Amino acid sequence: MESSDPSPAAVSKTQEISVPPVEGVAGGGTSYGWVDGGLQGSHLGSSVIDPTKVHSADLLHVWSMPSTANVSQQEAPRPLEHVNLLAARNERESFQIALRPKVSWASSGIAGPVQIQCTDLCSSSGGRLVVGQSITLRHVVPILGVPDALVPIDPSSPQINLLPGETTAVWVSLNVPCGQEPGLYEGEICITAVRTDSDSKADSLPKSERYQLYKELKTCLDITESRDHSSSEEMILRLSSTSTTLRRMLVLPAFQDCHENNGLGDMMDEDVMNNVAVRVKLSLTVWDFTLPLTPSLPAVFGISETVIEDRFCLEHGTKGWYDALDHHFRWLLQYRISPFFCRWGDSMRILAYTCPWPADHPKANEYYSDPRLAAYAVPYAPILSCTDAAKNSLRREVEILKTEAHWSKAYFYLWDEPLNMEQYEVIRNISNELRTYTPDVRILTTYYAGPSGSELAPSTFEAFTKVPNVLRPHTQIFCTSEWVLGTREDLVKDIIAELRPDLGEEWWTYVCMGPSDPQPNWHLGMRGTQHRAVMWRAWKEGGTGFLYWGTNCYEKAMIPSAEICFRRGLPPGDGVLFYPGEVFSSSKEPVASLRLERILSGMQDIEYLNLYSSKYGREEALALLEKTGAYLGPDRYAHDHGPVDVMRGEVYRTCRS
């Protein structure tokens, strides 16, 4: 009969097998591309793990990822490396820290909580980037299974929970102020596995011990309480009695492990955390280029006022309504975009406006004069009333705005994607009305085809290019869909050939629904470089502005915390670039998407390319985009982050003072 004990050879063979320590929903860690050696050499055993007594590197994987990476729940661990970043002044540079548990150290259904603490970044000359001001941490939360929402992590309690078999990411943003001193700034981020609240409560004192502690402490207070005319002998006696009582407290069972560990106990204090934390070294080179406050490329993005009214239960024109619009406007300015509010009418007629207050209101000048605003929409009809009688007030609005220096930023957006001659005629009529009292008016019209039923040209594309002939002089900003071009960059010259720059005509572009993969767009699930490349494409093609139809256009809901649902019939994420904060927490602050952050990065890249162009010419800047491999065309751009850093690094190397 064979023995049930394994042979030494069998034991040796078993020990050589790398066993994933965490089971995932797909059957185990190996299904997620497990790469490490399991628990070999960790000596953790099978007992309950106390994270205060085990180095966090034995409990979880930690590694860094670039801002263009979509860190999925199945992301495999990588080696931890020093994070080295480059940023200009008035620039935001971001990266991600990925976390994946090796084992579970919590008694609940999670693998365990981790604490993320970042130090200030300091330079040798005394410069400082402060956590909570210039440095922010956000938890990357999946939407429809795709990493997208960036939920702020509370600086006073910077913890997130890790789940077994899943990778989680933290988005770290470094915001460099305009006046920051150039130099090398260094710091670190400490990742520490910590105990759960329930585990801590399980270690709380029994009632009998708490009562005994209470009695002893009360006795100490009674003994040491001051009394008048106490003799020195009595004071010595009282101190001796207090000392005896305190010593009795120290030998209580609750303090036994403290005694064994020289008083340190198992408290997760700062010293203990420093001993067990995984440290991510962080360096940021701030250079002497300052991004202009006013973006070089006007990028106008819509905010649906009706979505805000419905979700936050606000009545149009009330104080709460104004406050909500003001909050959204100011929040979006940080992304180098020029917001406009919009309300949709019949047949794609649109009421677009940047400022909800009338032009003679103090708030209006505050809005229109903000240097971060590259362009602003003037409403064709007064916002709170769309009656014909209200049109006279519009004339007064325009007369006030025309006297201001910022009037050159103004535009009217009257109709979205007109399809037939009847709709074109409406644009002409409104234009004629406006031109009677403001001949220098700028009207923006979006379109992806020529008017149906017309005989502008024999082919569809030729009819599309002839639209300026139909709308001149009733449109000055001809805004065309990137979908029309497809991957044919050479068609740009045919569009531009029909424009009259001498009449102030401009060519802008937009994305809406299309184009689809592999071309650049902002759909959920596209590659990070694909999101960022939207602005590379706009710059390379030579457009002088960009429009995006909506940033908050999710399905209708009547409470702020309602689940976010993308609109049916649209690609996931189309028209949604941020989420209500109430969906994730009690915060009222909007929650940005990864895609919105990548839009900001693309806008910042444009300033780098413009700087390079100013020194070496546009042709050399175009060559830089191509030779670094960052962007060659709508279907040929970098799929990983390396070329992006190379391109930015070359601008830094050749353009710094």
C-alpha positions in Angstrom: 0.0 0.0 0.0 1.4 3.4 -1.0 2.1 6.0 1.6 -0.1 9.1 1.6 2.9 11.3 2.5 4.4 13.0 -0.5 8.0 12.0 -1.5 10.8 14.6 -1.1 10.9 14.8 -4.9 7.2 15.5 -5.1 7.5 18.2 -2.5 10.3 19.8 -4.3 8.3 19.8 -7.6 5.3 21.3 -5.9 7.3 24.1 -4.4 8.6 25.1 -7.8 5.1 25.7 -9.1 4.1 29.4 -9.2 0.6 29.6 -7.8 -1.4 32.8 -8.3 -2.3 33.9 -4.7 -5.6 35.6 -5.7 -8.5 34.0 -7.4 -10.2 36.1 -10.1 -13.6 36.0 -11.6 -12.2 34.3 -14.7 -10.7 31.4 -12.8 -7.5 32.7 -11.2 -4.7 35.2 -11.5 -3.1 33.4 -14.5 -6.1 34.5 -16.6 -5.0 38.1 -16.0 -1.4 37.5 -17.2 0.2 36.8 -13.8 3.9 37.4 -14.0 5.4 37.2 -10.6 6.4 34.2 -8.5 3.3 33.9 -6.4 3.9 33.6 -2.7 7.3 31.9 -2.9 9.7 33.4 -0.4 7.0 35.6 1.2 6.7 33.4 4.3 3.2 34.8 4.9 1.7 31.4 5.5 -2.1 30.9 5.7 -2.8 32.8 8.9 -4.7 36.1 9.1 -2.4 38.8 7.9 -1.8 41.9 9.9 -0.7 44.6 7.4 1.1 46.6 10.2 3.6 43.8 10.6 4.2 42.9 6.9 5.8 45.0 4.3 3.2 46.2 1.8 5.4 44.9 -1.1 4.5 41.4 0.1 0.8 42.2 0.0 0.3 44.0 -3.3 1.9 44.9 -6.6 2.6 48.6 -7.3 3.8 50.0 -10.6 3.4 53.3 -12.6 1.6 53.8 -15.9 1.4 56.8 -18.2 -1.7 59.0 -18.6 -2.5 57.4 -22.0 -2.8 53.9 -20.6 -6.2 52.4 -20.0 -5.5 50.4 -16.9 -8.0 47.6 -16.9 -9.0 45.3 -14.1 -7.0 42.6 -15.8 -3.8 44.7 -16.2 -0.8 42.5 -15.4 1.8 43.8 -12.9 5.0 45.4 -14.1 8.3 46.4 -12.4 8.1 49.5 -10.2 10.2 52.3 -11.7 11.1 55.9 -10.9 8.5 58.3 -12.3 10.2 61.1 -14.2 8.0 63.8 -15.7 8.4 67.1 -17.7 6.0 70.0 -17.4 5.9 73.7 -18.4 4.5 76.4 -16.2 0.7 76.6 -16.3 0.7 72.9 -17.4 -0.9 69.8 -15.8 1.0 66.6 -16.2 -0.5 63.3 -15.0 0.4 59.7 -14.6 -1.1 56.6 -12.9 -0.2 54.3 -10.1 -1.5 50.8 -10.6 -2.3 48.5 -7.6 -3.0 44.8 -7.6 -3.3 42.6 -4.5 -1.1 39.5 -4.1 -3.1 38.3 -1.1 -6.1 39.4 1.0 -5.5 40.9 4.4 -9.0 42.0 5.2 -11.7 39.8 6.8 -14.4 41.2 4.6 -15.0 40.5 0.8 -12.3 43.0 -0.3 -8.6 42.1 -0.6 -7.9 45.1 1.7 -7.6 48.8 1.9 -4.5 50.8 1.0 -3.5 54.3 2.0 -1.9 56.6 -0.6 0.2 59.5 0.8 2.2 61.9 -1.3 4.8 64.3 -0.1 5.2 67.8 -1.4 7.6 68.0 -4.4 10.6 70.2 -3.5 13.5 71.7 -5.5 17.0 72.3 -4.2 16.4 76.1 -4.4 13.4 76.0 -2.1 10.6 75.7 -4.6 7.6 73.6 -3.6 4.5 71.9 -5.2 2.1 71.3 -2.4 -0.2 68.3 -2.0 -3.8 69.2 -2.2 -3.1 72.3 -4.2 -0.6 71.5 -7.0 -0.8 67.7 -6.5 -4.1 65.8 -6.6 -5.0 62.1 -6.3 -8.1 60.5 -7.9 -9.4 57.0 -8.0 -9.9 55.6 -11.5 -13.4 54.1 -11.5 -14.7 51.9 -14.4 -17.8 53.0 -16.4 -19.3 50.0 -18.3 -16.2 48.1 -17.3 -13.9 50.7 -18.9 -11.6 52.9 -16.7 -13.0 56.4 -17.1 -14.3 58.3 -14.0 -11.7 60.1 -11.9 -13.2 60.3 -8.4 -11.2 62.6 -6.0 -9.5 60.9 -3.1 -10.1 62.7 0.2 -6.7 64.2 1.3 -7.8 63.7 5.0 -8.4 60.0 4.5 -6.6 58.9 1.3 -7.7 55.3 1.2 -9.2 53.1 -1.5 -10.2 49.4 -1.3 -8.6 46.8 -3.5 -10.6 43.8 -4.8 -9.3 40.2 -5.2 -7.9 39.5 -8.6 -8.4 43.1 -9.9 -6.0 45.9 -10.8 -7.0 49.4 -9.6 -5.4 52.7 -10.7 -4.9 56.0 -9.0 -4.6 59.1 -11.2 -1.9 61.6 -10.0 -2.0 65.1 -11.4 0.8 67.7 -11.0 -0.4 71.2 -11.7 2.4 73.7 -12.2 1.5 77.3 -11.4 2.4 80.1 -13.9 4.9 81.6 -11.5 6.6 78.3 -10.5 10.4 78.5 -10.4 12.0 76.2 -13.0 14.0 73.3 -11.7 14.0 69.7 -10.6 11.3 68.9 -8.1 11.4 65.6 -6.2 9.2 63.7 -3.8 7.6 60.3 -3.3 4.3 58.6 -3.0 3.9 56.0 -0.2 1.5 53.1 -0.7 0.6 51.2 2.4 -1.7 48.3 3.1 -3.8 49.1 6.1 -6.3 47.4 8.3 -10.1 47.7 7.7 -12.3 49.5 10.1 -14.0 46.2 11.0 -10.7 44.6 11.7 -9.7 47.5 14.0 -13.1 47.3 15.8 -12.5 43.5 16.3 -9.4 44.4 18.3 -11.2 46.9 20.6 -11.2 46.3 24.3 -13.7 44.1 26.1 -16.2 46.0 28.2 -14.7 44.8 31.5 -11.2 46.1 30.5 -12.7 49.4 29.3 -14.4 49.8 32.7 -11.2 49.0 34.6 -9.3 51.5 32.5 -11.9 54.1 33.2 -11.7 53.5 37.0 -7.9 53.7 37.1 -7.8 56.9 35.0 -10.4 58.5 37.2 -8.4 57.5 40.3 -5.3 59.2 38.8 -7.3 62.4 38.2 -8.7 62.3 41.8 -5.2 61.8 43.3 -3.5 64.5 41.2 -6.3 67.1 41.5 -4.8 70.2 43.1 -5.7 71.1 46.7 -4.8 74.2 48.6 -2.2 74.1 51.3 -1.0 70.6 50.4 2.3 69.8 52.2 5.3 68.6 50.2 5.0 65.2 52.0 1.4 64.9 50.8 2.4 65.8 47.2 5.1 63.1 47.2 2.6 60.6 48.5 0.0 61.5 45.9 2.6 61.2 43.0 3.7 57.8 44.3 0.1 56.6 44.4 -0.5 57.9 40.9 2.6 56.1 39.6 1.4 52.8 41.2 -2.0 53.2 39.5 -0.5 53.9 36.1 1.8 50.8 36.4 -1.3 48.7 37.1 -2.8 50.0 33.9 0.2 49.1 31.9 0.0 45.4 32.9 -3.6 45.1 31.7 -4.0 42.3 29.0 -4.9 45.0 26.5 -1.3 46.4 26.6 0.4 43.0 26.6 1.6 43.2 22.9 2.7 46.8 23.5 4.9 45.6 26.3 6.3 42.9 24.1 7.1 45.4 21.3 8.7 48.0 23.6 5.5 50.1 23.6 5.0 50.3 19.8 2.0 48.0 19.8 0.2 47.5 16.4 -0.9 51.0 15.9 -0.6 52.1 12.2 1.3 55.3 13.2 3.5 57.2 10.9 6.7 55.4 11.8 5.2 52.0 11.2 3.7 53.1 7.9 7.1 54.4 6.8 8.6 51.1 7.6 6.1 49.0 5.6 5.2 51.3 2.7 6.0 50.8 -0.9 7.7 54.0 -2.1 7.2 55.5 -5.6 10.0 58.0 -6.3 8.7 61.0 -8.3 10.7 63.6 -10.2 9.3 66.6 -12.1 11.4 68.9 -14.3 9.7 72.3 -14.5 11.1 74.3 -17.4 11.0 77.9 -18.3 8.2 77.8 -20.9 4.8 79.1 -19.7 1.7 77.9 -21.5 -0.4 81.0 -22.6 -3.4 81.6 -20.4 -5.5 82.0 -23.5 -5.4 78.7 -25.5 -4.0 79.2 -29.0 -6.7 77.0 -30.5 -10.3 77.9 -29.5 -12.0 74.7 -28.4 -15.7 75.3 -27.7 -17.5 72.6 -25.8 -21.3 72.4 -25.1 -23.0 72.0 -21.7 -26.7 71.0 -21.8 -28.6 73.4 -19.6 -31.7 71.1 -19.7 -29.7 68.1 -18.4 -28.6 70.3 -15.4 -32.1 71.5 -14.8 -33.6 68.0 -14.9 -30.9 66.2 -12.8 -30.6 68.9 -10.2 -34.3 69.8 -10.1 -33.6 73.5 -10.9 -36.1 75.9 -12.3 -34.9 77.9 -15.3 -33.7 81.4 -14.3 -33.7 80.8 -10.5 -30.7 81.5 -8.3 -29.9 77.8 -8.0 -30.0 77.6 -11.8 -27.5 80.5 -12.2 -25.3 79.0 -9.4 -25.2 75.6 -11.1 -24.3 77.0 -14.5 -21.7 79.2 -13.0 -20.1 76.2 -11.2 -20.0 74.1 -14.4 -18.5 76.9 -16.4 -15.7 77.7 -14.0 -14.9 74.0 -13.5 -14.5 73.4 -17.2 -12.2 76.3 -17.8 -9.3 74.4 -16.2 -9.3 72.1 -19.2 -8.3 74.9 -21.7 -11.7 74.7 -23.3 -14.2 77.5 -23.8 -17.6 76.2 -22.6 -21.0 77.3 -24.0 -24.4 76.4 -22.6 -27.0 75.0 -25.1 -30.6 74.3 -25.5 -31.8 72.3 -28.5 -34.8 73.2 -30.6 -36.7 71.6 -33.5 -34.7 70.3 -36.4 -31.3 70.9 -34.7 -31.8 74.6 -34.2 -29.7 75.5 -31.2 -29.6 78.3 -28.6 -26.0 78.6 -27.6 -24.6 81.1 -25.1 -21.5 81.3 -22.9 -22.8 83.6 -20.2 -26.3 83.3 -18.7 -26.3 86.8 -17.4 -27.1 89.9 -19.6 -24.2 91.9 -21.0 -24.7 94.8 -18.5 -24.5 92.5 -15.5 -21.2 92.5 -13.6 -20.9 88.8 -14.0 -20.9 89.1 -17.8 -17.7 91.2 -17.9 -16.2 88.7 -15.5 -17.0 85.8 -17.9 -16.1 87.5 -21.2 -12.9 89.0 -19.9 -11.5 85.8 -18.4 -8.2 85.2 -20.3 -8.8 81.5 -20.2 -11.7 81.9 -22.6 -10.6 81.7 -26.2 -14.1 82.2 -27.7 -17.6 82.8 -26.5 -21.1 82.3 -27.9 -23.6 85.1 -27.9 -27.3 83.9 -27.8 -29.4 84.8 -30.8 -32.5 85.1 -28.6 -32.5 86.1 -24.9 -31.9 83.0 -22.8 -34.9 83.2 -20.4 -37.4 84.0 -23.1 -37.4 83.0 -26.8 -40.3 85.2 -27.9 -40.0 87.5 -30.9 -40.6 90.5 -28.6 -37.3 89.7 -26.8 -35.2 90.2 -29.9 -34.8 93.9 -29.2 -32.9 93.1 -26.0 -30.4 91.0 -28.1 -29.5 94.1 -30.0 -28.8 95.9 -26.8 -26.6 93.0 -25.7 -24.6 93.1 -28.9 -24.2 96.9 -28.8 -22.7 96.5 -25.3 -20.4 93.7 -26.2 -19.1 95.4 -29.4 -17.5 98.1 -27.3 -15.3 95.6 -25.4 -11.9 94.4 -26.4 -13.1 90.8 -26.1 -15.7 91.2 -28.9 -13.2 89.5 -31.4 -13.8 86.3 -29.5 -17.6 86.4 -30.0 -19.5 84.1 -32.3 -23.2 83.0 -32.9 -24.0 79.3 -33.2 -27.5 79.2 -34.8 -28.0 75.7 -36.3 -26.3 72.4 -35.9 -25.7 70.5 -39.1 -28.3 72.0 -41.5 -29.4 69.4 -44.0 -31.6 71.2 -46.6 -32.1 74.6 -48.3 -34.9 75.5 -46.0 -32.7 75.3 -43.0 -29.9 77.1 -44.8 -32.5 79.9 -45.5 -33.2 80.2 -41.8 -29.5 80.8 -41.2 -29.4 83.4 -43.9 -32.4 85.3 -42.5 -31.0 85.4 -39.0 -27.6 86.5 -40.4 -29.3 89.4 -42.3 -31.0 90.5 -39.2 -27.8 90.5 -37.2 -25.8 92.2 -39.9 -28.1 95.2 -39.9 -26.6 96.4 -36.6 -23.3 94.4 -36.4 -21.7 93.9 -39.8 -18.6 92.2 -38.3 -20.7 89.4 -36.8 -19.2 85.9 -36.8 -21.6 83.0 -37.3 -20.5 79.4 -36.8 -22.2 76.6 -38.8 -21.4 72.9 -38.4 -22.0 70.6 -41.3 -21.0 67.2 -42.8 -22.7 67.4 -46.1 -24.1 69.8 -48.7 -27.8 70.8 -48.6 -30.0 68.0 -49.9 -32.0 68.8 -53.1 -29.4 71.3 -54.3 -27.3 71.0 -57.4 -24.1 72.4 -56.1 -21.8 69.7 -57.6 -22.0 66.3 -59.3 -20.5 64.4 -56.3 -21.4 64.3 -52.6 -18.0 65.5 -51.5 -17.8 68.3 -54.0 -21.2 69.5 -52.8 -19.8 69.4 -49.3 -16.9 71.6 -50.3 -19.2 74.1 -52.0 -21.2 74.9 -48.8 -19.2 78.2 -48.3 -20.6 79.4 -51.6 -24.2 78.9 -50.3 -23.6 80.4 -46.8 -21.4 83.3 -47.7 -21.6 86.0 -46.2 -23.9 84.4 -43.6 -21.3 82.2 -42.0 -17.7 83.1 -41.1 -16.7 79.9 -39.2 -17.2 76.9 -41.4 -17.0 73.9 -39.0 -16.8 70.5 -40.7 -17.0 67.0 -39.3 -13.7 65.0 -39.3 -15.9 62.0 -40.3 -16.1 63.5 -43.8 -12.4 63.4 -44.3 -11.9 59.8 -43.0 -8.3 59.0 -43.3 -7.8 61.3 -46.4 -5.8 64.2 -45.1 -5.2 65.3 -48.6 -8.9 66.4 -48.9 -8.2 69.3 -46.5 -6.8 71.4 -49.3 -10.1 71.0 -51.2 -12.0 72.4 -48.2 -9.7 75.3 -47.6 -9.6 76.2 -51.3 -13.2 77.3 -51.1 -12.7 79.6 -48.1 -12.0 83.4 -48.2 -9.6 84.3 -45.4 -9.7 87.9 -46.8 -13.3 88.0 -45.7 -12.5 86.7 -42.3 -13.6 83.1 -43.0 -12.2 80.3 -40.9 -12.2 76.5 -41.0 -12.9 74.7 -37.8 -13.5 70.9 -37.2 -15.6 68.8 -34.9 -16.2 65.2 -33.9 -19.7 63.8 -33.2 -20.5 60.1 -33.2 -17.9 59.6 -35.9 -15.2 59.1 -36.9 -14.9 55.6 -35.4 -12.0 53.4 -34.6 -9.1 53.6 -35.6 -9.4 57.3 -36.1 -9.1 59.7 -33.2 -12.2 60.4 -31.1 -13.4 60.4 -27.5 -15.4 57.3 -27.3 -15.3 55.2 -24.2 -12.8 52.3 -24.6 -10.6 53.9 -27.3 -6.9 53.9 -26.7 -5.5 56.8 -24.6 -3.3 58.1 -27.5 -6.4 57.9 -29.7 -8.2 60.4 -27.3 -5.2 62.7 -27.2 -4.7 62.5 -31.0 -7.9 64.4 -31.7 -6.1 67.6 -31.0 -2.9 66.5 -32.8 -5.1 65.9 -35.9 -6.8 69.3 -35.6 -3.4 71.1 -35.3 -1.8 69.1 -38.2 -4.7 69.7 -40.5 -4.5 73.5 -39.9 -7.9 74.2 -38.5 -8.2 77.4 -36.5 -10.8 76.1 -34.0 -12.6 73.0 -32.7 -16.1 72.3 -31.5 -17.6 69.5 -29.5 -21.3 69.2 -29.1 -21.8 68.1 -25.5 -19.9 67.3 -22.3 -22.8 66.2 -20.0 -25.4 64.8 -22.5 -26.3 61.6 -20.7 -29.8 60.2 -20.4 -32.4 62.2 -18.5 -32.6 61.7 -14.7 -34.4 63.6 -12.0 -32.0 63.2 -9.0 -28.3 64.1 -8.9 -27.2 60.7 -7.7 -29.0 58.7 -10.4 -27.0 56.2 -12.3 -25.3 57.6 -15.4 -26.7 56.1 -18.7 -25.3 57.0 -22.0 -27.8 58.1 -24.7 -29.2 55.3 -26.8 -28.1 55.4 -30.4 -24.7 57.1 -29.6 -21.3 55.4 -29.2 -20.5 54.9 -25.5 -19.2 58.1 -24.0 -20.2 60.3 -26.9 -21.3 63.6 -25.5 -20.3 62.8 -22.0 -16.9 64.0 -20.7 -17.7 64.4 -17.0 -20.1 63.0 -14.4 -22.1 64.5 -11.5 -20.1 64.1 -8.3 -23.2 63.0 -6.4 -23.1 59.7 -8.4 -19.9 58.7 -6.5 -20.1 60.5 -3.2 -21.7 63.4 -1.3 -19.5 65.8 -3.2 -21.1 68.3 -5.6 -17.9 68.7 -7.6 -18.1 67.3 -11.1 -16.0 64.2 -11.7 -13.8 64.3 -14.8 -13.3 61.5 -17.2 -10.0 60.1 -18.4 -11.0 61.4 -21.8 -11.4 65.0 -20.5 -7.9 64.8 -19.0 -6.5 63.6 -22.3 -8.2 66.5 -24.1 -6.3 68.8 -21.8 -3.1 67.0 -22.6 -3.8 67.3 -26.3 -4.5 71.1 -25.9 -1.2 71.4 -24.1 0.6 69.5 -26.8 -0.6 72.2 -29.3 1.2 74.9 -27.3 4.4 72.8 -27.4 4.1 72.5 -31.2 3.3 76.2 -31.6 6.4 77.0 -29.6 8.5 74.8 -31.8 6.9 76.3 -34.9 7.7 79.8 -33.7 11.4 78.9 -33.6 11.8 76.6 -36.5 8.7 77.0 -38.7 5.5 75.0 -39.1 7.0 72.5 -41.5 9.7 71.5 -39.0 7.0 71.1 -36.3 5.0 68.8 -38.6 8.2 66.9 -39.2 8.7 66.6 -35.5 5.3 65.0 -35.0 6.1 62.4 -37.7 9.7 61.6 -37.0 9.0 61.0 -33.3 6.1 58.6 -34.3 3.6 60.5 -32.3 1.2 61.4 -35.1 1.5 60.7 -38.9 -2.2 60.6 -39.8 -5.7 59.7 -38.6 -5.0 56.0 -38.8 -1.2 56.2 -38.0 -0.3 57.5 -34.6 1.5 56.1 -31.5 -0.3 53.4 -29.7 1.9 53.7 -26.6 3.1 56.7 -24.7 6.8 56.6 -25.6 6.7 58.8 -28.7 4.6 61.4 -26.8 7.4 61.9 -24.3 10.0 61.9 -27.1 8.1 64.7 -28.9 7.7 66.8 -25.8 11.3 66.2 -24.7 12.6 67.4 -28.1 10.6 70.6 -27.8 12.1 71.1 -24.3 15.6 70.3 -25.5 15.6 72.7 -28.4 13.4 75.5 -27.1 14.5 76.0 -23.5 16.3 79.2 -22.6 
